[in-house]
Amino acid sequence: MSKLSQMYSFWKNSITQSKVRFNTNLSSIFQALSGFYENVMPDFAIEWDSLFSNPTFRHQLSQKIESFFQKREINFVAIDGTCTKWESSNYLIFFAGAYGARGKIILAPYSEKIKYEKWDFSRDVTMMAQIPIMPYEIELIASEEEKKFLGISSDKDYQEILNLHVSLMRLAEIYLAYHMASSSTIDMPQIILLDLMPSSLLRIPYVNYKSLGLLGHRFRNDTIKISNVVVSLSHPFNYQLLVPSKKKYRDYSYFLAKVTQAMSQDRTKTTFTYDELCRLTGKNIEDIRRISRFLERNQILTIKEDGIQMDTSPDLCWQYTVEFFEYFCSQLFIKKDPKSLELDFYKDSGTSYQNASHQNFKRVISHDDINFLISVGIRALIEKCWDNNIFLVGIAKDSQSRYFSRNYLKLLVASNLLSAEMKEKMEKYPIPILCSDRLLFENYAYFNRNLNSPWSSVEFDSALSTLFVNEKGEITGVKGHIVADDRIFAKSIAQFFISRKKKIPSMGHAIFIERLLHPSLDKNFLENTLIDSPTLGALCPFIHLDKTYTNWGQAMNMYFLSVLTKNHFPEVIGYPEPLHKADRSAKTLLRFAKGIIKSSDIEEKRFPLAKPLRKLRDNTDFEDEN
């Protein structure tokens, strides 16, 4: 055997052994799960197929939908994004955009019809910009996380870590969703589908917000201040859902929500005594003083002898930041102005740039700035959906997460919310540590031969993904105290295609769903106290404990998704069709954009030094070496 043949043989054996090991592990996991599937899983799995086939349930569901939306023709839009980056020696070209597939679900007494509408390119939300990258600008553009690598990276790596185009794509998706939610009554969708998990975007800006490059940027006769940032990160507010909640982490959000509510009821009120604040928030005087000191450092209030004086209206701070988000995104994505990526700063703005040698100057917007705008956009979108009764739904695929098995189920066991019998069964039949949620649910469809699609798990609060049970059996957050915003989104895992015509069933992937909670649908599921501790505070997240008690919010969402999952495309069986249409359209836009970018490269051929040597080499065709 030649050396080359021997090398090929080694490669083949390595792959074969890996597959054998994987299949062996899969078989052992499936055997270990049989007890869990038989005794525990039925209490957390909802068979929507049988419910939707029940005429009485369908009639009740139809009434709930009509009562919530006040109509029987439900407009929807599915949004997906796309992006790319082209590198030169002296600059980068970014392309990012989002596309929406629009349509409507027409409800009839015993059936439903889907009608798609042609996308109006006047709603085009894309951008393309050439951004010069000079050595002195790299640290201005990179995020705090990326800067950690700059000192040890090679010349090639410094551009690779600047994933600004990915964040710009996320911003485009959120802006398009916000733009649609702000439309006129006729064009406004009742359902917005996103190809991402919205709750993950709420956690983007929890890094050093004081280092944001936007601080000091001039906009409409004012500048963006630290107070705008802190107030914005305290949103969204929903007084019916008690959002923000009373959790300990970032408890200034709850404080600001209560103060904002009091100031909206009395427009002349700007001062609060400590006794008033204690009654208003239900917090003790030590917590009130601690929060007040934090907000004073961030220029939101001034501490007086017996209370506080508000230096700014939190409501106006929030409106100003949202207006800047709207203006910036309009300039970038609608008007396609690449200069919108340059920010103006003023020497007297109170920023870290006040020692500049000239009165005003420009700099390119940073990755952290884009992430902050995403966080503002998702918060504004959530509040807009609450105001207009819009279903905001996020879909994720191919996730290896374990939020259901590792977080949700273990938290229920550690709390006092389960019956003694159920708690004993869950402790007796644990889930193997190697099992992801997707594997857990897809295997259950094989195990339970009577299960038909659509079916799903019960819903649980997205904030539970940041809560864990430690070795002592205690509930703790990330790093002990960090908990994501709760009572906003509910998670579930669902499957929309199972065919049992053959001995081995055919099925689509289990997908991950997040749904925005609404007061009129979900208040009854927010009354269970999961934990009340000095470290975490009082946590009453969304928990659906008894599946026999109908969760109408989830029922409506599963019904809409099952109607929209037509399984016309074999490559995405069990996946909502509008999102696939949006994905295909977004990729078409990307193909057009790459053509424009490639054509712009023709001019550079006159200047070979403008293109990196690696790119020149990689773009050259050659015959295989012997």
N, C-alpha and C positions, 0 to 999 in steps of 0.2 A: 504494500500500500504506500502510495506516495505521501509526502508530508502534507500536501494540500488536501488529499482525500482524508487523511487522518484528522486534520483540523476540522473539516466538515463533519466528520463522524463525532468528534467531541461536542461540537455545537448541537447536533441532533440529539445526542444522549442527554445533554444538559436540559434541553427543552422537554424531552420525554419524561425525565425524572421529576421535573418541576410540575408537570401536569399530573403525574401519578400522585405526588405528594398533596397537591391541591384536591384531587378527587377523594383521596383517603380522608383528609381533614373534613371535607364536605359531608362525606358519609357518616363520620363519627359525630359531627354536629347535628345532623338530621336525627340520628338515633337518640342523642342526648335530649333533643327537643320534644320527643314524642309525648312525654309526661306533661310538659308545659302546654303543648298544643291541645291535649285532651282535657286538662283540668283547669287551665288558667286563661288561655287565649280566647275561648268563647265569650268570656265576660267583657272583653275589650274589643271585640270585632263586631261590626254592624253590617248586616246583610241587606244592603239597600235594594238589591234586585227584588227580593220578596216584598219589601215595603212599597216600592214604586209600582208593583203589580197589584197592589191592594187598592180597589176603587175608593174606599173610604179615606185611606191615607192620601191618595192622590188629590182627592177633593179638598181635604184640609190643607195640603201643601199648596194647591192652587190658590186658595183663599189667602194664605199667609203671603204668598208672592204678590198677589194683587193688592193686599193691604199695605205691604211694605213699599212697593214701587208706585202704587196708584195707577197702574197700567198693565196691559197684558202683552204688549210688544216691548220686549226687553232689549235695548241696544247694548252691544258689547264692543270692546276693542281689545285686541291682543297685541302686545308690544314686545319686540325683541330688538336687540342692538347688535352692532358690528363695529369692528375697528381694525386698524393696521398701523404700522409704523415703518417708515423707510429711512435708512441711515446714510448720511454722507459724512465726510471728514469734518465738515464745518457746521452742519445743521441737521435737524431732523424734520421730516414731514409726517404729521399726524393726520389720520382720518378717523373720525368717530361719528356715529349716527345711530338713529333708531327708526324703526318702521312699524306702522300699525296696520293690522288687518281688522277691518270693521265689518259689522253685520248686525243682525237682530234675530232674536228668538221669538217666534210668533206662537203664543200659547193657545191651544184649543182644548175643549173639554176632555178629549181622550187621546190627544196627540200633540205634536209640536212640529214646527217647521223652522228651518234655518235659512236665512237669506243674507248673502254676503253683498257688500257694497264696494264699489271701486274706490280705492284710496285717493283722496284729494291731495295732489302734490303741493297745493298751497300750504299744507300742513307739514311740509318737508322739514325734518329736524336732523340735519347733518352738518358737519363742519369739516373743513380741510385747511390746515395752516402750516406754513413753513416757519419753524422756530429756530433762529440761530442759537447754537450752543457753543459758547466760548468758555474757556477754562474758569474764568472768574464767575460765570453764571451758574455753574453746575450746582454749587451749594445752595443757591437761591431757589432752584427748581426742585431739587430732590426733597423727598419727605424726610422726616426725622429718622424713620427706620432705614431709609436708603442711605442717609449720610453716614451711618455706621460702617458701611462697606466702602465708602469712597477712599478712605485712607489706605486700604489694603488691596484695592482692585487694580487691575491692569488698565491700560488705555482703552482696550476693547470693552472691558466690562462696564465702564462708567455710563455708556449709553444703554446697555442692556438692562440696567436696573431702573432706568427712567420709564416706568410703565405708565406714563401719563395718559397714553391713548386708551388704556383700559378704564381708567377713572373717568375720562371724558365720555366714553361710551355709556357708563353707568349714569352719568349726569344727563346725557341725552335721553336715556330711557325714562328717567324720573321726570325730566322736564316735559317730555311728550305726554306722559300720564297726567301730570299736573295741568298741562295745556288743555287736554281733553276734558278733565274734570271741571275746568273753569269755563267750558264752552257754554253757548246759549242752551236753553232748555230743550230745543229741538235736536241739537247735535250731541248733547251730553250723553255719554254712555251710562248705563246702570251697572255694568260689570266691566272692570278693568283687569285684564290678565297680564301678569308680568312673568318673564322667564328668569326669575330670581326669587330669593327669600327676602321679603321687605324688612323683616326684623333685623337681619344682618346689617342693613344699611343704617339702622338706628345706633349701632355700636361703633361706627367708623371713627368719629372724632374724639374718642375718649383719651387721646394722647395729648401732649402738651399744647393746649389751645392758646397759651400765651405767646407761642412762637409763630402763630399764623401770620403770613405775609400780608393778608388783607387788612390787618389793623393799621389804621391811618389812611386807608384809601379814600379819596374824595368822591362823594356821590350825593348829588342834589343838595348842595349847600351845607353838607355835613360830612363827617368822616365816620368810618366804621370803627367803633370803640370796643374795648373789652366787655363793656356792659351789653352790647348787642350780641356778642358771642355767647356769654353766660346765659342770658335770657333765652336765646334761641335754642340752646341745648337743653333747657328745662322743658320745652314743648315736646310732644303735643299736650294740649289741655282738653279734658272732657270731664265736666263736673258730674255728669250722670254716671259715668263709669268709674269715677274717682281716680282719674288719670291726671297727673302722676299719683302714684300710690304712696303709702306711708313707710315704704322701705327706708332703711338707714342710708344706703349708698346714694349719694347725690341728693340728699334730702332737702337741699335748697330748692329743688324743683317743686316739691309739694308746697313749701313755704311761699314761693313766688306765685304759684297757682292760686293759693288762698288769698294772698294780698291783691293779686290782679282781680279776682272775683269781687273782693270788697271795694276796690277802687272803681270798678265798673258800675257797681250799685250806687256809689256816691262819688260823682265826678270831681268833687272839690276836696276829697279826702286824700291827704298826702302824709299824715303823721299817724303813728300807731304806738300806743303804750305797750309795755311788755305784757301787762295783764290781758290786753286785747289780743295780742298775738298768741298767747297761750290758749285763750278760749277759741280763737279762730282756727288754730292748727292742731290743738290737742297735744302739743308738745310741752315739755317742762322748760323752766326758765334757763337752765344750762344749755339745752339744745338751741333755744331761741338766740341766746347770746353768741353761741358758736357760729350759727348760720349767719347772724347779722355781721359778725366780724369778717366772714368770708365775702359777703356781698358788699361790704364797705370797701374792702381791698379791691374789688372789681367795679368800683365807681357806680354802684346801683343805689346805695342809700348812705345816709350819715347817721351814726349812732349818737343819740342824745342821752341825757341823764336818766330819763325814765322810759325811753323807747327809741323809736327810729323816725327819721325823716327821709322819705323817698326822694332821691335826686332825679329820678327819671321815671316815666311811666313804662312799666314792663310791656304793656299792650302796644304802645307806640314804638318801643324798641323792636319788638317782634315784627310789626308791620313794616318798619323801615328795612329790616334785614330781608324779609320776603320780597319787598319791592326791588331790592338790589339783585336778589336771585332771579327774579323775572326779567329785569333789565339785562343782566349779564348774559343769561341764556338766550334771550331774544337777539342780542347783538352777535353772539357766537354762532347759534344754530339757525336762526331765521335769516338774519341779514348777512351771515357768512363773513363777518368782519374779523380778520385775523388780529387786528390791532386790539380787539377786546381782551386778548390774552396779556396785554400790557397794562399795568396798574400805575396810577398817578399817586405820588406821595408828597406830603408837605412837611416842611421842617418843623412847624409848630404843632404837629398833629398828636404829639405825645406818644410816638411809636419808638421802636428800637432804632429807627433810621434818622432820628432827630439830629444826629451829629454829622449829617451829610454836609459836604462843603458848599452846596448850593441850595437855594430855597426850595425847589421841587425837583423831582427826578422820576424816572420810570424804571420798572423792573418787570420781568416776566412772572406771571402767576405761577405759584408753586403747586406741587402735588398735594400738600396739606391743604392749600386753599381750595382746590377742586374737591377734595374729600369733605371739607366743611360745607361747601355749597351743596353737595349731595345730601349731607345730613339735614340742611335747611330744607331742601326740596322734598325729602321723604316726609318730614314733619308737616310741611305745608300741605302736601298731598293727602296725608292722613286726615288732617282737620277739614280739608275740602270735601273728602269722601264722607266724613261724618255729617257735615252741613247739608250735603246733597243726597244722602242715602244711597251711596254708591258702594257696591261690593268690590273691594280691592283684594285680589287673589294672587298669590305668588305660587309658582310651580318650580320644583327642582327635580332633576333626574340624575341617575347614576351616583347618588350620594352614598358614602360609606359611613354615615353618621350613626350614632347609637343613642339618640336622645330619648327614644321611646323605651328601649330596654335598659339602658344604663342609668338614665336620669329619672324619667317619669315613674316607671314601675318601682324602682328602688326608693324613690322619695315617698311613694304611697306606703311602702312597707315601713319606712322609718317614722312616718307620721301616725297620727291616731285617726285617720280618716276611713280606714278599711275595717270591715267586720273581722272578728277574731278568726272565723272560718276561712275567709278569703286570704287573710294575712298568713295563716298557716299553710295554705296551698301554695302561695307564692314563694314562701321560704323552702318548701319541700321540693318544688320543681323550678330551680333557678335556670337562667339562660346562660349558655356557654359564653365565656368572655370573648371568643373569637367571632361571634356572630354579629353582623351588622343588621340594622333594622330592615334594609331591603331584602337581605337573605332570609331574615326571620319571616317576613310577610309572604315572599314568593314561595317559600317552602310550605307555608301553611296552606296555600292553595292546592299544593300536591297532596298534603296530608288529609285535608277535609274534602272528600269527594262530592259532598253536597253543596259546596260553596260555589256560587256563581257571581259574575260581575254585574254591576259594580258593588264592591264592598270596601270597607275602610276600617281603620282604628277609630276609637273615640278620640275626640279632640282634647288637647292639653295646651297650656299656656306656653308660648315660645320662650318666655323667660326661664322656664325650667331647664333649658339647655345650659344655663350658667349656674345651676344648683346641683350639688353632689352630696352623696352620703360618704363620710370619711370612715377610716378604719374603726373609729369608736362608735359608729352608728349614728353620728350627729349630722344634721343637715348644715352644709356650708356652701359658700359661694366661691367664685374664682378668687384665688389668693385669700380666701377666708371671708371677705366682706363684699366683693363685687357681684352685683346682681343686675341683669339686664332689665330694661323697662318692661313691667308686667301689665296685664289687663288690656293689652292692645291687640296682639295677634294670637290666634289659636292654630296649633299645628295638628296635622294628621297625616297618615300614610294610606294610600288607596291604590286599588287595582281596577282597571276599566275594561279589561279584555281577558276572558277565560273561555276556551272552547274545549269541550269534553267529548267530541265526536270520536276520538281515538282513545286507545288504552292509556297512552301518555298524553295528558292535556297540553294544548298549546295556550300560551298566555303572554300578555304584555308585561313590561316591567312594572314593579310597584313604584309609584311616584310620590313625592313629598309635597304637601299642600300647606300653605299658610293663608288664613282668612282674617281680614280686619273685623274685630268685634264691633257690634252695634248695640247701644243701650236698649232699644226696643226688643232685641232678640236674645241678648246674652246676659242681662243683669242677674238672672236667677242662678247662674253658674259661677258667680263671683263672691259667694257668701262663705265659702269654706276657708278657714284659717289654716294654712299649711304649717306655718311656724311664726312664733313671736319671740324673738331673742334680742339681747342687747347688741349683738354684732350685726344682725341682718334687719332688725326691726320687725314690724308686722307685715306678713306677706299673705295676701288672700288672692292668689292667682286664679285664672280660669281653669276649672277642673270639672270634667264630666264623669262623675263616678258611676252613675246608674244608667246603663245604656237603654233600659226599658223606658226611661223618661226621655221623651223626644227632644233632641237638640235641633230646633227648627232652623237655626242659622246654618248648621252643618247640612241639614237635609236640603235646604234650598241650594247651597253651594254644590253638593254632590249631584243634585238633579241637573243643575246648569252644566256642570262638567261632563256628566254622562251624555247629555244631549249634544254637547259640542265635540264629543269623542266619537267620530263616525267610523274610524278605522278604515278609511279609504286608502291610506298610504301605508304599504307594508313595512316601510323602514321605521315608522313611528307608531306601531300598533299600541293601543292603550294610552295614547297621548292626545291632549286636546288639539283638534285640527286647526283652529285659528292661530295657535302659537306656532305650529309648523308652517302655516302660510306666511306668518310674519317673519319667521326664520329664513325661509326661502327668498322672500322679497328683500330682506336685509342683506343676504349673501349676494343677490343680484346687484344691489347698490354697491357692495364692496368690490365686486368684479369691475364695475364701471369706474369706481374710484381708483383701483389699481391701474387701470388703463391710463387714466389721467396722470397718475404719479409716474408711471413708466415713460410716458411721452415727455414729461418734464425733465427726464433724465437724459434726453437726447442732446440737449444743450451742453450738458456736462461732459459729453464725449470730447469736446474741444479742449477740456481741461482735465486730463487724466488724474492729476494729483488731487482733484476734488472728491474722487471716489476712493473709499478705503481699499487698500491692497488686497485684503481678504475677499472683498466683494468682487474685485476685478478677477481674482483667481477663481472664485467659486462659480462665476458666470461663464467661464470658458469651458466649452465642450472639448472632450479629449477621448481617445480610445483607451480601453482598459490596458494597463501595463501587464506584461507577461510575467 
